[in-house]
Amino acid sequence: MFHGSMVALVTPMFEDGSIDDTSLASLVEWHIEQGTQGIVAVGTTGESATLDEQEHCEVMRKVVGFARGRVPVIAGTGANSTREAISLTRCAMEGGADACLLVTPYYNKPTQEGLYQHHRAIAEAVPIPQILYNVPGRTACDMLPDTVRRLAEVSNIVGIKEATGNLQRVRELLDVCGDRLDMYSGDDATGMDFLLEGGKGVISVTANIAPQAMQQMCAAAMQGDRQAAEVINNRLMPLHRDLFVESNPIPVKWALAEMGKIPLGIRLPMTVLSESYHDTLRQAMQHAGV
C-alpha cells in the first residue's frame, strides 16, 4: 500500500504562524496531479514540534479530507512521551489516516529496551498500521537493527523509515527483518541507492519541490533501472543537498514560497531562510527544472 515517492509535506502557514488551509488543500491536489504516491502529514517537515495537539489532529484530518482516498495518508504521530504518542496515533486513526509514522523518542535518550516497549505499547493501544522512524541526527537516539527485528514481530508495525543515510544499515535491516517490514528511505541524497538495495519508497523532502521528478526516479529505481534513475537523480542532487543548508523545513518552505505555492510563514524557533542561501537554493531549483 505504501511505496514509491511519498512527500514529507510541509504545513503551510501565514507570516503570523497561523495555518493556511487553502494552501494546504492546493498542495495536496498538486501532489496527486504530479504523481506523488503517498502523503506524510505533520512529520518533521510539517513542523510537528511546534503544532499543539489540537492543531496536529486538525491538520491530519484535513489532509485526509483533501486527499479523498486518492493516495494513502500517513500521519506523523511520534512523541517523546508514550502517552502523547498514543493519543496522537488514536486521533490519526479516528481521523481516517491510513497509517502512522512514529519517530523514536527524542531528547530523553531511551535505552533499546525502552524503544521496544514504547513502540510496542503504541501498537498495542491503537490498531492502525504503524511505521517506525529512525533519525538519530535529530533525535539523539538510534534504533538498532536488533530492536527493529523485535518490533517486526508486532502485527501492525509494518515498516521503518530509516534516515541515517547509511546504506549498510538498510542491508542489516533487510538481513534481520526480511519481508516482515517494508523499508523506506528518509534521506533524499541516498534514496535512489536505498531503493536499488530493496527499499520500498522514499519519504522525501525534495518531493515537496519536485514531486514529478521524484516519482519518476523512485519508479525507475524500484524497477531496477539504475541508469534511468541516475539521470533523474543527478538533476535532483543539488536539491537533495541544499534543502538542508539550514535545518529542515526552513529551506523547503522558502523554496515553496518562491514557487508561489505557500506564504512565507514558519514558526519559531525556526526562522525564514537566511538571505545568504537564497541564490544557492535558487540554483538548485533551476538545476532540477522547477
C-alpha positions as CSV (number, residue, x, y, z in Angstrom):
1,M,0.0,0.0,0.0
2,F,2.8,2.4,0.8
3,H,5.5,2.7,-1.9
4,G,7.4,5.0,-4.2
5,S,7.7,8.7,-3.7
6,M,5.9,9.8,-0.5
7,V,6.2,13.5,0.3
8,A,7.0,14.7,3.8
9,L,4.6,17.5,3.4
10,V,5.1,21.0,4.8
11,T,2.4,22.7,6.9
12,P,1.7,26.0,5.1
13,M,1.5,29.0,7.4
14,F,0.9,32.7,7.2
15,E,3.6,35.0,8.4
16,D,1.9,35.2,11.8
17,G,2.3,31.4,12.2
18,S,-1.4,30.6,11.7
19,I,-2.1,27.6,9.4
20,D,-3.1,28.3,5.8
21,D,-5.8,25.7,5.0
22,T,-6.2,26.9,1.4
23,S,-2.6,26.4,0.5
24,L,-2.6,23.0,2.3
25,A,-5.5,21.9,0.1
26,S,-3.7,23.2,-3.0
27,L,-0.5,21.3,-2.1
28,V,-2.3,18.0,-1.7
29,E,-4.1,18.5,-5.0
30,W,-0.8,19.4,-6.7
31,H,1.0,16.3,-5.4
32,I,-1.8,14.0,-6.5
33,E,-1.7,15.6,-10.0
34,Q,2.1,15.2,-10.1
35,G,2.1,11.5,-9.2
36,T,3.2,11.5,-5.6
37,Q,2.2,8.1,-4.2
38,G,1.7,9.0,-0.6
39,I,1.5,12.0,1.7
40,V,3.0,12.2,5.2
41,A,1.3,14.8,7.2
42,V,2.7,16.6,10.3
43,G,6.0,14.9,10.4
44,T,9.3,16.8,11.0
45,T,8.9,18.7,7.7
46,G,5.3,19.5,8.8
47,E,6.6,21.2,11.9
48,S,5.1,18.7,14.3
49,A,7.3,20.0,17.1
50,T,5.6,23.4,17.1
51,L,1.9,22.4,16.5
52,D,-0.1,21.8,19.6
53,E,-2.1,18.6,19.9
54,Q,-5.3,20.1,18.6
55,E,-3.7,21.6,15.6
56,H,-1.8,18.4,15.0
57,C,-5.1,16.4,14.8
58,E,-6.8,19.0,12.7
59,V,-4.1,19.1,10.1
60,M,-4.0,15.3,9.9
61,R,-7.8,15.2,9.4
62,K,-7.7,18.0,6.8
63,V,-5.1,16.2,4.7
64,V,-7.1,13.0,4.8
65,G,-10.2,15.0,3.6
66,F,-8.3,16.8,0.9
67,A,-6.8,13.6,-0.4
68,R,-10.2,11.9,-0.6
69,G,-8.7,8.4,-0.7
70,R,-6.8,9.0,-3.9
71,V,-3.4,8.4,-2.2
72,P,-2.5,7.0,1.2
73,V,-2.1,9.5,4.0
74,I,0.4,8.6,6.7
75,A,0.2,10.8,9.8
76,G,3.2,11.7,11.9
77,T,2.3,10.9,15.5
78,G,5.6,10.3,17.2
79,A,6.4,11.9,20.5
80,N,9.0,11.5,23.3
81,S,6.1,10.7,25.7
82,T,4.5,7.4,25.1
83,R,1.1,8.6,26.3
84,E,1.2,11.6,24.0
85,A,2.2,9.3,21.0
86,I,-0.8,7.0,21.8
87,S,-3.1,10.0,22.0
88,L,-1.9,11.4,18.6
89,T,-2.0,8.0,17.0
90,R,-5.5,7.4,18.1
91,C,-6.5,10.8,16.8
92,A,-5.0,9.9,13.4
93,M,-6.8,6.6,13.2
94,E,-10.1,8.3,14.1
95,G,-9.4,11.0,11.5
96,G,-9.1,8.4,8.7
97,A,-5.3,8.2,8.2
98,D,-4.1,5.0,6.5
99,A,-1.0,4.6,8.8
100,C,1.1,6.5,11.3
101,L,4.8,7.4,11.3
102,L,6.3,7.3,14.7
103,V,9.7,8.9,15.3
104,T,11.9,7.5,18.0
105,P,11.5,9.5,21.3
106,Y,13.8,12.5,21.1
107,Y,15.8,14.3,23.8
108,N,15.2,11.8,26.6
109,K,17.5,9.1,25.1
110,P,15.7,5.9,26.0
111,T,17.6,2.5,26.0
112,Q,16.9,0.0,23.3
113,E,14.6,-1.8,25.7
114,G,12.8,1.5,26.2
115,L,12.4,2.0,22.5
116,Y,11.0,-1.5,22.1
117,Q,8.5,-1.1,24.9
118,H,7.5,2.4,23.7
119,H,6.7,1.3,20.1
120,R,5.1,-1.9,21.3
121,A,2.8,0.0,23.7
122,I,1.6,2.3,21.0
123,A,1.0,-0.5,18.5
124,E,-1.0,-2.5,21.1
125,A,-3.0,0.6,22.1
126,V,-4.0,1.7,18.6
127,P,-4.6,-0.9,15.9
128,I,-3.6,1.3,12.9
129,P,-0.6,0.3,10.7
130,Q,2.5,1.9,12.1
131,I,5.8,2.8,10.5
132,L,8.9,3.2,12.8
133,Y,11.1,6.3,12.1
134,N,14.7,6.3,13.0
135,V,16.5,9.7,12.5
136,P,19.4,9.8,15.1
137,G,20.7,13.1,13.6
138,R,17.7,14.9,15.0
139,T,16.7,12.7,18.0
140,A,20.0,11.8,19.6
141,C,18.6,8.2,19.6
142,D,19.4,5.4,17.3
143,M,17.1,2.4,17.0
144,L,19.4,-0.5,16.3
145,P,18.6,-3.4,13.9
146,D,18.0,-5.9,16.7
147,T,15.4,-3.7,18.2
148,V,13.7,-3.3,14.8
149,R,13.8,-7.1,14.4
150,R,11.9,-7.5,17.7
151,L,9.3,-4.9,16.7
152,A,8.8,-6.5,13.3
153,E,7.1,-9.3,15.3
154,V,4.3,-6.9,16.2
155,S,1.5,-7.4,13.7
156,N,0.6,-3.7,12.9
157,I,4.2,-2.4,12.8
158,V,4.5,-2.6,9.0
159,G,7.6,-0.6,8.1
160,I,10.5,1.6,9.0
161,K,11.7,4.9,7.7
162,E,15.5,4.8,8.1
163,A,17.1,8.2,7.9
164,T,20.7,7.5,8.9
165,G,21.9,7.8,5.3
166,N,23.9,4.7,5.9
167,L,23.3,2.1,3.2
168,Q,25.0,-0.6,5.3
169,R,22.2,-0.1,7.9
170,V,19.5,-0.9,5.3
171,R,21.3,-4.1,4.4
172,E,21.5,-5.1,8.1
173,L,17.8,-4.3,8.4
174,L,16.9,-6.4,5.4
175,D,19.0,-9.3,6.8
176,V,17.3,-9.3,10.2
177,C,13.7,-8.4,9.1
178,G,13.4,-10.0,5.7
179,D,10.0,-9.3,4.2
180,R,8.3,-8.7,7.6
181,L,8.9,-4.9,7.4
182,D,8.9,-2.6,4.4
183,M,12.0,-0.3,4.3
184,Y,11.6,3.4,3.4
185,S,14.4,5.9,3.0
186,G,14.3,9.1,5.0
187,D,17.4,10.5,3.3
188,D,16.9,12.0,-0.1
189,A,20.6,12.0,-1.0
190,T,20.9,8.2,-0.7
191,G,17.3,7.4,-1.5
192,M,18.0,6.1,-5.0
193,D,20.6,3.6,-3.8
194,F,18.3,2.7,-0.9
195,L,15.6,1.7,-3.4
196,L,18.1,-0.3,-5.5
197,E,19.1,-2.2,-2.4
198,G,15.5,-3.3,-1.9
199,G,13.7,-0.4,-0.3
200,K,10.0,0.2,-1.0
201,G,10.0,4.0,-1.1
202,V,11.4,7.4,-0.1
203,I,9.7,9.7,2.4
204,S,11.0,12.8,0.8
205,V,11.7,16.4,1.5
206,T,12.7,17.0,-2.1
207,A,9.3,15.8,-3.3
208,N,7.8,19.0,-1.9
209,I,9.6,20.9,-4.6
210,A,10.0,18.4,-7.5
211,P,7.2,15.8,-7.0
212,Q,7.0,14.5,-10.5
213,A,10.8,14.0,-10.9
214,M,10.9,12.2,-7.5
215,Q,8.1,9.9,-8.5
216,Q,9.9,9.1,-11.8
217,M,13.2,8.5,-10.1
218,C,11.6,6.2,-7.5
219,A,9.7,4.3,-10.1
220,A,12.9,3.7,-12.2
221,A,14.9,2.6,-9.1
222,M,12.3,0.3,-7.9
223,Q,12.2,-1.4,-11.3
224,G,16.0,-1.9,-11.0
225,D,16.7,0.6,-13.8
226,R,19.8,2.3,-12.3
227,Q,20.7,4.2,-15.5
228,A,17.3,5.9,-15.8
229,A,17.1,6.6,-12.1
230,E,20.6,8.2,-12.1
231,V,19.7,10.6,-14.9
232,I,16.8,12.0,-12.9
233,N,18.6,11.8,-9.5
234,N,21.6,13.7,-10.8
235,R,19.3,16.5,-11.7
236,L,17.8,16.5,-8.2
237,M,21.0,16.1,-6.3
238,P,21.6,19.8,-5.7
239,L,18.1,19.9,-4.1
240,H,18.8,16.8,-2.0
241,R,21.8,18.7,-0.7
242,D,20.7,22.3,-0.5
243,L,17.3,21.7,1.1
244,F,19.4,21.1,4.2
245,V,21.7,24.2,4.2
246,E,19.7,25.2,7.3
247,S,17.5,22.9,9.4
248,N,14.6,21.3,7.7
249,P,11.9,22.7,7.0
250,I,13.5,26.2,6.7
251,P,14.8,25.8,3.2
252,V,11.9,23.8,1.7
253,K,9.3,26.3,3.0
254,W,11.3,29.2,1.5
255,A,11.6,27.3,-1.8
256,L,7.8,26.7,-1.9
257,A,7.2,30.3,-1.2
258,E,9.5,31.2,-4.1
259,M,7.4,29.0,-6.3
260,G,4.2,30.7,-5.2
261,K,2.8,27.6,-3.5
262,I,2.7,28.8,0.1
263,P,3.1,32.0,2.1
264,L,6.5,32.7,3.8
265,G,5.4,31.5,7.2
266,I,7.3,29.4,9.7
267,R,7.0,29.0,13.5
268,L,9.7,30.0,16.0
269,P,12.2,28.8,16.9
270,M,12.6,28.1,13.1
271,T,13.2,31.3,11.1
272,V,13.0,32.2,7.4
273,L,15.9,31.1,5.3
274,S,19.0,33.3,5.6
275,E,19.5,35.6,2.7
276,S,23.0,34.2,2.1
277,Y,21.5,30.9,1.0
278,H,18.8,32.3,-1.4
279,D,21.0,32.1,-4.6
280,T,22.3,28.7,-3.6
281,L,18.8,27.3,-3.3
282,R,17.6,29.1,-6.5
283,Q,20.4,27.5,-8.4
284,A,19.5,24.0,-7.1
285,M,15.8,24.6,-8.1
286,Q,16.8,25.7,-11.6
287,H,19.1,22.6,-11.9
288,A,16.1,20.5,-11.1
289,G,13.9,22.3,-13.6
290,V,11.5,23.8,-11.1
